[in-house]
Amino acid sequence: MAHEPNRRDFLRVGASALVAAGVPALPVAMAGPTIREIAPTADACIFLMLTGGPSQLDTWDPKPDAPSDVRGPFRPIQTKIPGVQFSELFPKMAAIADKFSLIRGMHHTAAPVHETGFQLVNTGHLFGAGPAWPAAGAVVNSLVGDSRNPWCVLPDAALSTGITIGHGQTSGFLHGSQSESARQTISRENSHGRRFEAACRDAIARVSGGARFVTVNMFPTVFDSISWDCHADGGSLATDLNDYRDTVAPSFDLAFSSLIADLDEWGQLERTLVVATGEFGRTPKLNANGGRDHWPGCWTALVAGGGTQGGRVVGASDATASAPKDRPVSPQEFVATIFHAFGFPPETTIPSPAGSPVRVVDANPVRELF
């Protein structure tokens, strides 16, 4: 599915996006951050990045009454939340649905390419090819001032999604808040599903040891390997909905439900925020190959712990999961929600490369979750 005009538009965002936000491209001496704290509800965050963009219809927002070319091949199942259904691919998550909440109106209006979504959900900003805005983990570590426990990206910070451009998973212009990649810790577990499960266990160990923020990439690429990017466009390693059924969904169902259960059992869920999102959703109608293409118009994100309430559904999509029907939530609001859990309102500032203060995000948190 070609998006060349949109790709060019995205690349043109570049440095102009930061200039518009008051962030010039050339770094000079930096002043300290300005912090306006509110009562924090979380001490740590585990951010699960679902590389490729899960289909909202085939995961946590099924539409059983929609036409067959919209609803797809999977039947809905009832969850522990009355009246809320998931795809049949997620029985373990359905059984603990009261432990986490759903945001069913996630959306953005930027170019429908992976890199756009990655930048937005990881930083709350679109910086295109320009100077990289720091990831939420880098901002949190900088504001908290914890140099002993750097935020990290597991199992590997190197991503390949098509455009050689930042994914929003670095410290960007906050050079004093470096991340680490821990690919070596799970290199023996070479299947993607086992790597992700191992990375989730590693994330728990790290927050137990004092880490404030851990990002986990479920897949390192959308090419020549399975991921959530289910175009079904041919080839033995091109992801389709059969891969969702056989590999991708079972792996996430097990890893996520185990992560929540372990944190809860060990008394850590209350103070550990867990978020999971893709960079966009998938087209409401199946394509000619029986797959789904990029669709930033609507998708579902998951939120648990860290002072948020379980068993809630924020917003709703329309009859075909094409767009939010009510309570749309932007990636900026999603990132603002993470900062809110740590006690930092949107008015909190960090120093730009020129030293002038810039707000951490230009949006309000999703307060319905708290």
N, C-alpha and C positions, 0 to 999 in steps of 0.2 A: 504494500500500500504506500504510494508515493506521497511525500509531504515536502517536496523540495522548496516551494515558496515559503512555507512555514519555517523550515530549517534556516533559510536565509534570513527571514525576519528575526528568528531567535538569535542568530549569530550577530545581527546588527545591534541587539540590545547592548552588548558589550559594556564598555566603561560608562556609557551615557546613563545607564541605570543607576550606577553608584553616584555619579555626579548629581543626578536628579534627587537622590536621597541625601545629598550633602556629603558624599564620600568621594573625594578626588582620587585620581588613579595613582598619583605618585606619593609613596609613603614618606613621611617626615617624622619628627619627634611626636610621641603620643602622650597624651595626658591620661590620667586615671579614669576609671569608670565612675558614673554617677548612679548610686543605688538608692532606690526608694522601695524598701522592703514591705511586704505584707506578711501575714502569718503563713509560713510554709507548711504544706501538708505532706511533702515528700523530701526525703534525704537523698534519693538516688533515682535514676531512670534507666530502664532497658528499652531501647528503641529498636524494634524489629522492622527492617526494611525489606519489603516483599518485592524483590527485583523482578521487573517485567510488567507489573500491574495486574493483580487478580481481577478476574471477571466478577463483577458484583452479582450478576444473575446466577452464577454457578457456585457461589460461596455463601454469603451471609445476607443476601437480599433477593431470594428467589421469587419469581412471579408465576405461580402455577396456573393462573388463569389467562396468561398471555398466549398469543399464538405460538405454535411449536418452534418457528424459526426465531422466536425471541426467548422463550423460556428455556430452551436447550434440552439436553437429554437427561438431566438429573431430576429426581423427584424431591420435594421438600420433606423435611422431618420437623416435628415439634421440638422445641427447646424447653429448658426449665423455666423460661419466661413465658407466662401465659399469652397465647396469641402470636408469639414470635417464632418464625420458622427459619431454619438454615437449609442449605443443600444437604442431601443425604451423605455427602462426602465428609461431613464433619460431626460424627456422632459423639466423639469425646468432648468437643467444645459445646455441643448442644446440651450435654449432661451437666456442664458447669457454667451455663450461660448467666446464672445469677451472680457470678464472680467478676464479670466484666461487662462493659457497656459498648454500644454500637453508635457510630456516627454515620448515618445512612445518606447524608446529603453532602458529602465531600465533593468538591468540584473546583476546577480552575478554567480560565479562558485563554491561557497562553498556548503556544504551539504544542500540538499533540505529539511531542517527541519525549523520549525517556529523560533526557538531560534536564528539560524544563521542569518536569515533575520532581525529579530528584532535588534540584536546587530549591524549589519552593517548599517541599515538605521537610527537608533537612535544615533549612535556614530561615524560612519565612520571607525570603527575598529572591528576586530573579536578577541575576547579575550577568547572564549571557556569557560572552567571551571575555568580559572585563575582570578586574581584580575580584578575587573570590571573597564572598561574604562568609564569615565564620559559621561553622555548624552550630546547632543549638548546644551540643555538648561542650564545644570550645567556649561558648558564651557563658554557660553555667559554671564551668571550671574557673573562668576568669573572674566572674562576679563573686563566686564563693571564695576564691583565693586559695584553692587547695592544690599546691604544686606537687604534693607527695603522691597523689593519686590521679595521674593524667587520664583524661577520657580516652577511650580506645575504640577501634573499629575491628570487629571480628567477622569472619576469620581472616579477612584480607581487605585492605582498603582499596586495592586496585580493581576497578570496574571497567567493563567494556560493553557499551550500549550503542555505539554507532557514531557518535560525534566526539571528537577529541576535545573535550571541554570539561570544566569542573562539575562535579556531582554534589557539591555542597557538603562534603564529608572531610574537610580539612579545617585547620584553624584560621585559614584565610589571612586577613590582615591583622588578626590577633595573634601575632607570632609567638607571644609568650605562653600560649596555651596549646602546646603541642599534643597531638594524639599519638597513639602507637598502634601498630598492626600486629596481630598475634597469630599469624598464619601457622607458625611453627608448632603452636600448642595443640593443633588438631590435624596436623599433616598426615598422620597415620590413618585417619578416617576419610577415605578418599571418595566415597559416594556423596553426592550433594545432600541427600537427606540426613545421612549420619553426620556429615560436617556441620549441618545446621543444628542438629540436636546437641552435638558436642559444644558448639559455640554458645548455645543457650545455657548449658550447664556451666560453661566457663563464665558467662555473664553473671550468673548467680554468685559464683565464687568470688568474682571481682567486687560486686557490690557488697557482699558480705565482708570483704576485706577493706572496705572503705571507699571504693570507687564511686564517684558521683554520677557518672554517665557512661553507658556502654551502648554502642551501636552495633547491631548484628545484621549483616547483609545475608539474606537467605541464599542468593545465587550471585556469582561473580560476573556473569555475562548473560546476554540473551541470544548468543550465537553458538551454533553447533553444540547445543546442550539444552536440557530441559530447563524451564523457568516458568514464571507466570505469564510469559509473553506468548499467548496461545493463538498465533496466526494460522496455524495448521497449513503452512505454505509449502509443504513438501520436504522430502529428505528424511532420513532415518532418525535424525536428532532434532527435527523441528517440532516444537511443542504443540500438541493438540489437546482436545478435551479428554481423550483417552489417557493422556499423561496426567492430566488433573486427577482423573479417577484412580489411576494405578500407582502414582508416585508422588506428585506434588502435594495434593490435598492431604493424603494420609500422613505424609511427613510433617506438614504444618499442624494438622490436627493433634498429632501425638506431642510434638515439641511444645506447642503453645499451651495445651492443657497440662502437660507435665510441669512447665515453667510456672504457671499460675498455682498449681497444686503444691509444688515444692515451696514456693515463697510463702504461701498461706500456711502450710504445715509448720514452717520454721519461724512463723511470726514476723516475716519481713514484708508481706504484701501491703500491709497498711501504710508503710512508709516508702515503698518502692513503686514508682510509677512505671507501668508497662504500656507501651503504645506499639501498635502495628499498623502499617499502611503500605500500599503500593504507591507508585508515582502517578497513577491514573487508573481508570477503570477500562472496561472493554465495550466494544460496540454492542448496542442492544440487539441488533439482528446478527445472526450467524452469517459469516461470509460464504462464498461459493465453495470453500473447502471444508466447511463445518467448524471453522474456528471463529475467533473474534479479534478485531483489530483495536488500535488505540482509541481511547475515548475519555478525555478529561472532563466530560460533562457531568459525570456522576460515578461515585464509588463509595465503598464502606471502609471506615477505619475502626480499629478496636482500641479500647482504653480500659485499663484495670489498675487498681491499687493507687498508692500515693495520695490518698485522701479523696479519690473519686468514688462514686457509688456504683456498685454492680447492678446488673439487671435492668439497665436503662437503655432506651432507644431514643437518640436525639435526631430529630428530623425524619423525613420519609422521602422516598423517590416516587416518581410518577408511575403509571401503570406498566411501563416497559423499562423502568430503571434507566431512562434516558437523561433525566434531569431531576434535581431536587424538587419535590412538590411543596415542602415546607421546611423551614429552618435550614437553608443552605449553609454550609460551613466551608470556608476557604482554607487552603494550606497555611495562610498567615494566622488565622484563628487557631488552627491546630497547634502551631508552634507556640503561640501566645499561651495556650493551655498548659504546655509543658513548663514555660517560664512561671506561670501563675502557681503551679504546684510547688515550685521551688521558692516561692515568695517574692517573685519579681514581676511587678506590673509592666504593661507595655511602655510606660513612661520612663522606665529604667534606660539609661544610656550607656553606651560603650564609646571609647574614643575611635574616631575615624583615622585613617592613615595620616591625615593632616593634624590630628589632635582635637578637632572639633567634635562635640558630642553628637551621636546619632542614636535614635531609639532602637532598642533591640528588635522590635517588630512593630509594624503599624497596623495593629488589629487588637481586638479584645478576646479574652479567653472564652471557651465554651463553658459558661458558668453552670449550665444545667447538669453537668457531670459531677459537680461537687455537692 
